[in-house]
């Protein structure tokens, strides 16, 4: 069995004002948890304390319609800008924006910090105390901004280049004419400069990337066919506005005029007002929901951090006319190298991972954009279904183009016979109605799509007069098994879709004849196939087993997304058995694997937790949260979002169930305010294995059903406005009427909400690297202050030949090693300075054979490890150095470190736990400056000689970073 062990630098996660087991944070006035969102989210900011020069690792910033990745470049910063609606399925990025000054922004700076401030939505870069660059967006617009505060004297030149790489051979995408995407035109006027592509695209995609300046005079110029430049008169404060105007959203499809208009508008509004509006837009976004998922070891805290970062990344590109593409999104950081990765369509399987968390997170507006991709193509889908199948209904291609086309589906054996997607699309529209209670949407959009999907399945099923059963003669079990009988995904699709379609048809008083037909099919649908070798679990289709074609665990689709089984269902144990015997467990799963979600749906909290960690371990390769995986980009982020929400609360069957799938960890601290189906804002807290209460705000006045979280204990439902007891029971479920806008508390009679002290939730800003180790594999968000001590250098050729790469102290797995410029199995010689130890491993996760080096090795062939190294740990213990001890009087195991700066992460990598130093040996000639916080801040103490007991000087077990000089 694949297992995960976890070690986290808990002190690298800034502490929040955590409620204790004796307190609660439910605001009975608002009907939600009382959260200081600004303080709480600041602990999850992603912070780089050293410049990022690798584009894929750059921080992300967006306003919902346009996004940019940001990295350090010569003399300044570079952004790669992408708009949601600028190209079909987001296959083309829009260009580079490069800001440069002379002297450079980073020239001569002794301190650097770049922060993605989640609550405000901005990326801020600070150089010393006299240079700050803030990257923001204009809300509800295709405009980003770069605001510069630079008080240095002697700045002689400021330029902004808008440019494209060589696109003359550009490919990818499903477009009428690729040549218009290979053609670049320039715009150079007195007040604006820009570049355009796709200007003759027959589908009205295409864009103009243009810029202007507020607060300084400037000139514009043509540089070459792929580049224009703005030259800014040096001043201490100015703002560069960048429009990524799409033809699709422009009057008359004129993106050039639209770019001018957008820039004039934002410039007229001004930087201060636009920044305030942008922050308010993000503040309103975050205030809609809340989750806390933490434990004593800190591994859950890292997952929580990743939850908020993933939410930001997806939402920052999810408010366009078309959805955030699962692999392109708005965050390319290369010369369109991503454009060939499945960019000819939207894969429903992949897109659902990206979007399906956002109903519970109270962002139905985002989900509507995804659902609209399918509902807007109603006519095209219905027409093509008749053409292809001769059935009056709707079949949805698994890989569908922006206009409903099936070109990405019908030519692929993986997808051409997948029939279940229509049910998924229809059910998600129905879910949107259930969460929003928008009856106009139900009658005008959701039900028509549900009806046509049901008609398609009714027409596609076959009838066996001998058994009296309906069955699916031949289809794909998604992409896993091809052309099989009774694919379990199709049977689940019918059992998921038909009851809801029947119910809505009754509610709307429509389609009585169809309703009767659907009910007959439902009553006589063939049973799910059962495993012939184990009747206690299901089988993916009628036996015998067809070859596996992909890495999907299709049986578990019954639990999610089809929601036809789960906690309390008659066949729950069958699916639990399937879960533990699934063909692709953690360790061999894919970037889109929904197993953590399905584990949560089945009540397997430890497995859901394990799965979320496994996804991070396998797929988070960059310190900004991104992956190097070529089979997907953003799906694994979405899987963690959905799995965490489902672990905290479930309501898919109109029963509100709190904490259905937390791990069996007595230190787990779970809290949430999430939206439940039926329109209920639900809050609850679990701490010390105790669920304290369930708070419920009814948004629309529907009846609520809450599963008793305390089993058979006596509980009551109290209306908080007048403390009236609405109902009291010891049964397993409570159903009660509600009034719209009214807050209720479900509480134990023996221990009501009033038994807990009230405490708001907050936090303190993160200022350093976040680190976690799952199963020996380190993962990190952000970066440390650069290490300045001795480092080993690794060479691809013997005798220190080729280009050497030096690594600072720490753990460098295969992805980190490759990101640093060292290819796998490509080290032939090593220089190891005095006091440094290198532990090299034959496998990529610090396992397999290992070798230790404390001095140079000019030819690894002589020691039998040439071209075999796949991961590396570097330890620095230069002598004469300072030695740190965990006990007074130099007791315990000492760690000796040489000259350099060691923040909390580097301290940990060297073997020193945070807040664990009780005595120090400082040799003559050395100076130690120790700090109380992890990034060389907080209180500080200077030592030039030994200290046998730090308790005597008031700094025992308080040191979190230090510098040795």
N, C-alpha and C positions, 0 to 999 in steps of 0.2 A: 504493500500500500504506500502510495506517495504521501509523505508527511512533511509538515512545515514546522520548523522551530523559529522562534523570533527573539531578536534582541534589539532593543530600541534605545537610542539616547533620549531618555524621557525629558531630560533638562533642555534638550534642543527644541522641545515643544513648550512654548511659553504657557504658564499656568493660567487657567481661567478661574473666575470666581465660581468654583464648583459648589453646587448645593450639596449639603451633607445628607446622610440618611435621615436626619431629623428635620430637614427643611423641604420646601417646595417652591416652585417658581411660576405657578399658574396665576395669571392675571384674570381674575373673575370678571373684571370689567370689559376687557377686550376679548376674552374667550380664547386666549393664546398664551404661550409662555412669555414671560417678561424678560426680554433679551435686549441687552445693550449691543445691538448688531455691529455698531462701529468698533467697539472694543472686542467683541467676541470674534468677529471675522478677522481682525487684525492679527490674531495669533496664527492665522492660516495664510498670511501673506507669503508669497514666494520671493525670496531675497537673494540676490547675487552680490557677494562682497568682493568679487573679482570680475573684470569684464568678460563677457561671453563673446567669443569670436567665431564659434561654430554655428552657422545659421539655424540648423535644426534644433539647437538648444535655446534659441532666443525666446524671450518672454512674449506672451500673446496679449494683444489689446484690441478690443472691438466695441462696436456700438449696436450690434445686432444685424447690421446690413453690410458693414465693411470691417475687415479685420487686418491686422498687421503683425508680423513677427519682427522682433527688434534684436539686433545684435551690434556689437562693437566693431567698427571698421576704422581704417586709417584716418585719424584726425577727427573722428566723430561717430555717428551712428548710422546704420542702414536699416530700413524697414522694407519688407516685402509685403505689398498690399494686394488684397484680393477682395472682390465684392461678391456677395451671394448670387446676384442675378446677372453678372457680367457675361457669363458664358454658360453653355449648356452643361448641366450637371457639375458646374464648377470646374470644368476640365482645364481651364487656362487661368493662370495667375496674371495679375495686371501690371506688375512691374516693380522695380526697385526705387526707393526714395532714399537718397544718401545726403545727409547733412554733414558738412565739413567746415571747420574753422581753422584759421592760422594765427597763432599756434593752435594745435588740436585741442579739442574739448578735454581729452585725457592727458594732455601734455603737462608734466610737472606736478600732477596731483599725487598726494600721498595717501588719500583715502578715496574709496569708491564704494558706492552702494546703489544698486538698481532694484526697485521694488515693484511688484505687481500688487497694488493695494486692492484687494477684492471688493471691499465695501464700496469704495469710490469708483472702481473700474479703471483706474489710470495706472500707467507705468511711469515711474519717476526715477530718473538717474541723477545722482548727486556726485560731484567731483569736489573734494574738499568742501569748504563752506561758501565758495564763490561762484559755483556753476550748477545749475539745476535745469534739467530738461524734462518736461512733463508731456506725455503723449496721451491724448484724450480723443473723444469722438463727439460729434454733434448728434444728439438723440434724434431718432426718426429721420435720419438723413444719411446720404452716402458720402459723408465727410469725416475725415480725421484731422487732428491738429497736432502740431509740435510747438510747444511753448518753451522758449529759452530765456532763462535769467542768467546773465553772464556779466559779472561786475569787474572782470579783469581789465586792466589797461593794456594797451598794445595789441589788441586783436585787430589784425590788418585786413582780414578777408573772411567772408562767410558765403558759402555756396550751398545751393540745394540742387542736386541732379535728379531728374526723373528719367529713368532709363529702362531699356529692355535688353536682355541677352539676345544672342543671335536666334531669331525665330524663322529664318529662311527655310529650315527643314522641319519646322514644328509639326508634330503629329498628335494623335490621340483625339478622343471625343467622337461623338456621332453628329456630324455637322454637314450641311448641304455642300459647302465649299470650303475646304481647308485653306485655300489660298488667301481668303480674306483675313484669316488668323495669322498668316505669314506676312501680311502687309501692314506696315506701320506708317502712320501719318503724324505729322507734328503740328502743334499749335504754338505760335510765338507772337504774343501781342504785348502791348505796354503793361497791362495789368495782370497777365496770366500767361503761363506756358504749360504745355502738356503733350501727351502722346495718345494715339488712338489705335485700336485694332478692331477687327470684326465689323467694320462700318457698312459692309454690304451683305452681312449675314441675312439670309432670307427669312430666318425665324425671329429677327429683330433682337438677337443678342449682339454683343459688342459693347465697347465702353470707351470712355475718355478718362485718362488719369492726368489731372491738372493741378496746379498749385498757384497760390498767391501769398502775399505777406501782409500782415497787420502789424503796425507799430514801428515800421522802418521803411525807408525808401529802398527801391530795388530795381534792377534791370533784368531783362530776359534775353536769352539768346539760343539760337540753334547751334548744337554742338556737332551732331551727326544724325543720320537717319533714325537712329534708335535712342537719341538722348537730347534733352533740352536742359537748360540751366537757368536758375534764378541766382543772381548775385546780390547779396543783401548788404546795405551800408551798415558797418559795425555800430551796434548800439547795445545797451545793457539789457533790454527787454523787447522781445518781438515774438510773434506767433506766425508760423507757417501753416496755412490751411491747405489740405489735400482733398480733392474730390475724386472719387472713383465712380463716375456717373455712368450708369448702365443705359444702353439704348432702350431696353425693355421698359424702364420706368420713366423715360423722358417723353415729354410731349412731342409728337411727331417722330419718335424714335431718334431724336437729334441729341446725341450725347454730348456733342461739343457745346451747343448752346446750354444744355442742362448743366454742364460743368461750370460754365461761366455764371449761371444763375445761382447755383448752389454756393459758389465761392463768394459771390457778392452778398448773398444773404447772410452767411455766417460771419463774414467780415463786418457787416453792418451790425449784427447782434453783438459782436465783440467777444474777446477771450473770456473775460471774467463771468459774463452771463452764461456763455456756452458751457464753461466748466461747471458752473453751479447747476445748470440744467442737466448736464451729463451725470454728475454725481447724484442728483435727485432721482434720475431715471434708474440708476443701479440701486439706490437705497430702497426705492419702491419695489424693485424686483426682489431683493433679499428679504424684505419684511413680510413676504407672503407665506413663508414657511421656515422651519428650523429643524435641524437634527443635531444630536450629540451622540457619539458612539465612541466611548473611551474606556480604557482599563488601566490597571496599575502598571503593567509592563510597557504601555505606550504604543503597542503595535496597533491597537484599535484606533488610537488617536491619529496615527499616520493615515489610516483608511479614511477617517473623518476629514483630514486635511485634503486628501485626494478627492473626496466627494465634493467639497466646495470648489476646489480648483477645476474639476471636470465640469461642474455646473456652469462656472464662469466661461470656460472655453467654448462649450456648446452654445450657451445662450448668447454669447457675444457674436455669433454668426447665424442665429436662428430666427431672425425677424425680417427676412427678405420676402420676396414674392414666392420664392421656391425654397425647399428645405435645405438645411445644412447637410451637405453630402458626407456620407460616412467615411470617405477616404480622402476627399479634397477639402471639405469644409471651407474656411476662409484663411487657412493657415499653411500655405506652402512657404518654404524658405529655401528653395533651390530653383534652378533655372527650368521650371516646369518639368522636372524629372518625375514628378508624381503624376503627370497627366495621363500616362499610359496605364495607371493602376485602376482598372475597372471603371473608367470614367465615362463609359458610354451609356450608363443607366443608373437608376436607383435600385439596389437590391433590397427587397422588403425585409428579409431576414436581418440584414445589417443595419438598415435604417431604424428598425424597431428597437434595437439596442440603444441607439442614440437618443430616441425620443420618448420611450414608454415610461420613464420615471416622472415625467413632468406634469402629469395629471395629479398624482399624489403630492407633488411639490407645489401645486396650486398655480401652475402656469399653462392653463388650457389654451391661451393665445398662441403659445409655441406649438402645441400639439395640433391646433387647427391648421397651421401652415403645412404641417406634414400631411394631415388628412386631406387637405385641399388639393394636394398633388393628385390624389386619386379621384376625389369627387368632381374636380373641374374637368376631368377627362372622361366623365360618365358616358357621353355620347360616343366618343372614339372607342372606348372599351366595349360598349354594347354592340357597336357596329362590327368591330373586329371579331367579337365572340361569335356572331352570326356567320361571318365569313369563314372562320376557322372551324367551328364546331357545328354550325347549323342549329344553334340553340339560341332561343330568345332569352337572354340573360346577360350576366357579366362574369367573364373570366378575367382575372388580373394577372398579367405576366409577372413572374417573380422578379425579373430584371426589366423594369419599365423605364422608358425614356420620359423626358419632361412633358411630352405631348401625348403620353399614353401609348407610345409605340412599343412593339414587342421585339424589335430587332435584336436586342441583347439576350432574348430568351429562346426564340424559336430555332436558332442555329446551334444550340448547346444541348448535348445529352443530359447535362446536369439539371437543366431547368425547363426544357421544352414541354415536359409532361408533368410539371408540378402544378397541381390544381388547387392547392389549399390557400393560396395567397388572397384570393377574393374574400374568403371568410375572415382572414386576419384584418384586412383593410376595413371591411364592414363592421366587425366587432369593435375596432378601435374608434370608429365614428360613433358607434353606440355608446362606448365608454365616455367619449367626450360629452355626449348628452347627459349621461348619468352623473357626471361630476359637475356639470354646469347647469343642468335642468333647463336648458334652452329648448323649449318645445318647438319653436320655429325651425331650429336646426334639425331637430328630430324628424319633423314632418317634411321638411323641404330638402334635406340633404341625407341624413343618416338612413332613415327608413327606405327611401327609394333605392339607395345603394344596397342595403340589406336585402330588400325584396329581389332585386335583380341577381344578386349573388346566390340567394336561395333558389331562384328559378334555374340558374345554371347547374347547381348541384342536382336538383330534381331531374333536370334533363340529362345529366351525365351518368347518374346511377343506373344500374341495371337491376332487373327484377327476376328472381328465381321462383317460378310458380311452384316448384316442388317443395321448397322450404318456406315459401311465403316471405322471403327476406329480400331487401334491397342491398346491393353490394356494389363496390367500385371494381369494375372488371380489370382495368389496367391504368396505372398512373405511377408517378414517382412519389416515393415517401420523401418528400422534399428533395434534397440533392443526394441523399444517402443511398437509396435503393431505387433502381430504375425499372420502370415498366413492370410493376408488381401488382398482384391482386390484393385488394383491401388494404391499401396503404393506411397505416394507423393515423397519419396526419389528416387524411381526407375524412375518415370516420369521426375523428375529434372535431374537425371543422364543421361537419354537419351537426354533431351533438352540441357544439358550442353556439352555432349560428341559429339553427332552426327554432329552439325554444324562445329566444329573444325576439326573433322576427315574428313569430306567432303572437307573442305578448304585445308587441308594438302594433301589429295589425289590428288586434282587438282594441287596444287603447285608442287608435285613430279611427276605428270603424271602417277599415279598408280591407279589400282582398279576401273576402270570406271564403271564396272557392279555393284560392291558392292556400289559404290557411288550413283548410281541411286536407288538402293534398300534402302539405308539409307535415302535418300532424300524423298522417298515415305513414309517411316515410319514417318519421322519427320513431313511431311505435314499432316499426318492423325493420329497422336497420340492423344489419348483421352485427354480431358482437365483435368487440375488439379481438384480434388474434391473440392467442395464448402461446407462450413458449412451449414447444413440444417436449423439451427436456426439463422444464421446471414450470408446472402449472400455476405456481404462485407468483408469476410475473408475466407481463405482456410481451408480445412479439411485434416487430415493426411492420409486418405484413403477413399474409397467409403463407405458412411454411411451404417449402424449405427456404432457408435464408438466401436472399439474393446477395451478390457481392457488395461489400462496402465501397462506396465511391467517394466518400467525404468523411470528415471527422465529426459527424453530427450524432447526438443521442436522441433520435427522433421520438422514441416512446415517451420521453419526459416532456414533450410538447403538450401532453394532456394537462399537466399541472400549470404550465405557462408556455405559450400565451393563451391557449384555448380555455383554460380555467374550468375544465370539466371534472377535475379532481383536485384534491388538496386536503388540508387538515379537516378531519371529521368526515370525509367522503367514504363511502363503502369500500372503495378500492384503494384507499390511501396506502395500505400496506403493500398492495401489489406494486404501486409505483415506487415506494420506498425500496422494495427489493430490486426493481429495475434500476433505481438510482445507484445502489451499491454495486450492481453488476453491469453498469453501463460500459459500453465498449471503449469509450474515450474518457477516462478519468483525468483528474488534475495531474499534470505532468506531461500529458499527451494531448491536452485540449488546445483549442484554437483561440484566436484573439476575439472571436465573436461568440464564444461558448457561453450559453445561458445557464449552465449548471448551477452556479451560485444562486441565481434567482429561483430555479426550480427546487433547490434544496430548501430555500426559505419557504416556498409555497407548501412544501411537505412537512414543515415544522422541524427541519434538521438544522438547528442553529449553529452547531459546531461546524457542519459541512458548509453552510453558507459563508461563515467566517473564514474557514479554510480556503474556500474558493475565491473570496475577494483578495486574500493575501496571495494566492497562487497567481491570479491575474496580474497583480503588481510585480511579483517576482519574475514572471515570464516576459512581461511586455513593457514595463516602464524602463526605458533605456536612457532617456535624456533627463537632465535636472529640471526641465520645465514640465515634466509629466508626459512627454510624448514618447512614441515608440519607434523603433526601426523596422517593425514588422511590415512585410510587403503584402500581407494578405488582408490588411485592414489598418485603420488609423485610430478612429475614435470609438469603435465599438466597445473595447474593453473598459473605457471610461464609463460608457453608458451602462454596461453590465453591473459595475460597482454601484452606480447610482440606484438602479432598480433593486438590486439585491439588498442594499442597506435600507431603502424605504420598506421593502417587503419584510425585512427582519424586524423592523420597528412597528409596522402596522399593516394589516391587510383588510380589504373591504370589497374585494372583487365579487363576492356573492351576496352583497348587501348586508353582510354581518361584519360589524367593526370588531376586529380582534387586535388587541395591543400586545406588543412584544411576543409575537408568535414564534420567533426564530432567533432569539439571542443565544450566544454560546453559553455553555455551562461554566462560566467564569464568575465567581462570586464578587470579583472586583469590577465587573462591567457596570458602566454608568451610562444608561440610555435615556434620552429625552427627545421629545419631538413635538412639533406642531405640523401636522400634515392634513391634506384634504382627503376625505373619504367619499366613496361613491354615494350618491344621494344628496350630496351638498352639505357635508358636515365638516367643520374645522375641528380636528381632534388633537388633543394634547395629552401627554402622559409622561410619567417619569418612573424609571426603575433603577434602584440603587441598593446595593447590599442584598441582592436577590429579592427585593421587595418592590412590588408595584404599588405606588402610593395612591393613585386615583386615576380616573379617566375624565378629562374635561372635554366638553362638546359644545360647540356653537353651531346652532342650526341656521343655515343660510337661507333656506327656502321653506321651512316648516313641514318637512316630510317626517313620517314616523321613522324612528331610529331603532336598530337592533344592535345591542352590544353583547358580545360574548363575555360572560362573567370571568374576569381575569383572576379571581380568587377561588375558582372552582365552585364549591357549594357553600361558601361563606355567605352570610346575610349581607346584602348590599342594598343601597337605596339610591334613587335618582333624585337629586335636589336641584330645584330651579334657583339660581343664585340671586335673582332680582328680589325675591321675597322669602327665600329659604323654604319654600313649600316643598314637601316631599311628594313627588309625582307618583312614585311606585317604590315598592320594597319587595325583595325576593331573594331566595337562596338557590334559584334554578340556574341552569347553565347559561341561559340567555335571558336578556331583558329587552322587551320591545315596549316603546313608549312614544306617545305623541309629542310633537314639539311645535313651537311657534317660531316663525322666521325672525332672525336677529336675536334670539334668546339663548342664554348660556346655561348649561346644565353641568352638574358634577355627579359622576357615578363614584360612590365611595363605600367603603365598608362601614357598617353600622358600628362595629367595635372600634374603628379607628378612622375617623372622618378626616377630611382635608384640614380642618381646624387643629388637628393634633400636630401639624407640622408648622414650623416657623417659615415665614415668607422671605425669600431671598431672590433678587434678580440675578441673571446670568451675565457675565462679562468676561473680559480677557485682556491680556496685554500684548503689545505688538511683537511679532517675531522679528528678530534682527539677524538671524544666522541660518546656517544650513540645517535642514531637517534630514535625519538619517534613520533608516530602519534596516534590519537584516532578517530576511525570511529564508529559512533553510540554507543558511550560509551565504546567501546572495545579497549583497548590500544594494540598497536603493536610496536615492536622495532627491530632495527638492531644494533648489537653490545652490549656493556655493559658499565656500569659506573665504576668509581673508587669505590671500596668497601666502603660502609657506615660503620662508626665506632661508631655511637651513640647507644642509647638504642633501643631494639627491642622487640616486643611481641613474645611469643612462644605459639604454638598451639599443643594440645595433643589429641590423639584419644580416651583416656579413661578419666573418671571423676577423679577428685582430682589429676590432672597433671600426670596421668599414661600413660604408653606407651612411645614411642619415640617422643619427642617434636621437632618441626621444627620452627625456628625463621625466620621472614620476615622483611626485611628492609622497610623504608618508600617508599610508591609508591602504584600503583594500580596493583592488582594481580587477573586477570581473572581466569576462571576455568583451562585453559591450563597452565598458569604460576603457579598457585597453585599446580597443579598436577606435573609439572616439578620440583617444589621445594621439592616434596615428601609428599604433603598433598593430600590425596584422597578426592574425592567429597563426601559431606555429611558424613564426618568422623571426625568432631571436637566435642569433648565433654567437654573440659576445656581449659581455656586460661589464660596465665599470661601476664599482661599488666603493664609494669613499669611506674613509675611516669612520667608524661609529655607526654605520648604516647596515642593516640586515635586510636582505631580500629573500623572501620565501616564494618560490615559483611552483606552479602546479600544472600538471598535465591536462587537466580538464578545466572548463570555463567557469566553474562555480566553486573554486578553491577545494577541489577534490581530485581524485586520481593520484598518481605518483607525485611526490614533492621533493624539492631540492632547496637547500639553504646556502646562500652566498654571503660572505662577510668581507670579501675582497674581490678584485678584478678577476674575470675569467675571459681570456682572449679567444678561446675556441671551445664552445660548448660540445663540439663533436668529441673532444677528448674525454669529456665526463659523461657522455651518453645521453645528453639532453639537448642536442642541437635541433632547432626547429620543432620543439615539442611543447613549448610553454603557452598556456591558454588563459592563465589568470595569475595575478601577482599580489603579494602583500609586501609593503615596504615599511620597515620599522627604523626609526631614527633614534640612536642612543649615543651620539657623538661625545667623546671624552677628551678633555675634562668637561663634564657637563653637570647639570643640576640633577640631583636624584630626589625623587618624590616618594614618600612612604604613606601608607594608609593608616598607620598607627603612630602614636607618640613615641618619642625616643628612638626613632628610626626603625620601628618595628614593622613587620609584614614584608611583602615583596616589593622592593624598590624598583622604580623605573627611571633610567637615566636618559636625559635628552640634552642635545647640543643646542648651539645657537640657532635661534629661529623664533617665529611667531606661531603659537599653537592655539587655535580656537577650540571650541568644545568638541567639534568633530575630530580634529587632528589629535587632541588630547586623548579621546576615546580610542582612536586608531592605534595610538602608542601604548594602550593598555591601562590608562588612568581613568577611572570612573569619575563622573562629575561629583563635586562636593564630597570628595573622599580623601583629601590630602590633610594629614595631621602633623607631619614633620618633613623638613627639607634639609638636604645638604647642598650648600652653595660653595663651590671651590673658590679659592682666591682668584681674583681677576674677573669673576663672573658677576653679573647683576640679573636678578630675577624681578620682573614686574608682574604681579599676579592680579587678576581681576575677578570681581564677584559675579559678573555675567559672562555669557559664552562668546561674545564678539568683541572682547577688549573694552568693555564698558562697565558701568556700575562702579562700586567702590574698588579702590586699587591699593596695593601694598608693595613696597620695594624691599627686597632682601639682598644683602651683599655678603652674608655669612650664614652659617648653619642656624636653624631654628628647630630645637628638639621637641617643642610642644606648641603648636599654633593656638591652642586654647588659651595660652598665657598672653597672646597678643590679639585675641579677639577675632581670629580668622580661621579657626578650625573647621574643616569640612565645609568651606565656603568658596573655594577657588574653582572657577569655571573656564578660565582661559589665562594664558600667560605669554610673556615674551622673555626670552633669554638673550642677554647681550654679553 
